[in-house]
Amino acid sequence: MNQGLADASSRVIGTKQTVRALERGCVSAVYVASDAEEHVIRDVKALCAKNGVPIVMIDTMEELGKVCGIDVGAASAAILHE
């Protein structure tokens, strides 16, 4: 299901890094945890809409963190252009 993110050779994890990558225009897809607080992911969603970047919703921050290979939850992550 989330194999694309797990196998991505170039990705960023976390909201700040995701926002920076979106602002640079180098993102092909964004993953957002459904249980993340709205004020945390608001900018990510807005930049995705502005730049036409697809958003993939993940059930929990814990699940997104595991997919990314980290031991803590993550509100968002992004796959970068190759």
C-alpha positions in Angstrom: 0.0 0.0 0.0 2.7 2.5 1.0 5.5 0.7 -0.8 6.3 3.7 -2.9 7.3 5.8 0.1 9.2 2.9 1.7 11.2 2.2 -1.4 11.8 5.8 -2.4 15.5 6.6 -2.9 14.9 10.3 -2.2 12.4 11.4 0.4 11.9 13.8 3.4 10.2 13.0 6.7 8.5 15.5 8.9 6.3 18.5 8.2 9.1 21.2 8.2 11.1 19.2 5.6 8.0 18.5 3.6 7.0 22.2 3.5 10.6 23.1 2.4 10.6 20.6 -0.4 7.1 21.7 -1.6 8.3 25.3 -1.6 11.3 24.2 -3.8 9.0 22.4 -6.1 10.8 19.0 -6.0 8.0 16.8 -4.6 6.2 14.1 -6.6 3.9 12.9 -3.8 3.1 13.7 -0.2 1.9 11.3 2.6 -0.1 12.8 5.5 -1.2 11.0 8.7 -5.0 11.2 9.2 -4.6 11.7 12.9 -2.2 14.6 12.7 -3.5 17.8 14.1 -4.9 20.1 11.4 -2.7 23.1 12.4 0.4 21.0 11.9 -0.4 19.8 8.3 -2.4 22.9 7.1 0.6 24.3 5.2 1.4 21.0 3.6 -2.1 20.5 2.3 -2.2 24.1 1.0 1.1 23.8 -0.8 0.0 20.4 -2.3 -3.2 22.0 -3.6 -1.3 25.0 -5.0 1.4 22.9 -6.7 -0.9 20.0 -7.9 0.9 17.4 -5.7 -1.1 14.4 -4.8 -1.7 13.6 -1.2 -1.9 10.0 0.1 -3.6 9.7 3.5 -2.2 7.3 6.0 -4.3 6.1 9.0 -1.9 7.1 11.8 1.3 9.0 12.5 2.7 5.8 14.0 2.1 3.9 10.8 3.6 6.7 8.7 6.7 6.7 10.9 7.0 2.9 10.5 6.7 3.1 6.7 9.5 5.7 6.8 11.7 3.5 8.9 11.7 5.6 12.0 10.8 4.7 15.6 8.5 7.7 16.2 5.4 9.0 14.5 5.4 11.4 11.5 2.7 13.8 10.5 3.9 14.0 6.9 6.5 12.8 4.5 7.2 13.3 0.8 8.8 11.6 -2.1 11.2 13.8 -4.0 11.7 13.9 -7.8 14.5 11.7 -8.9 
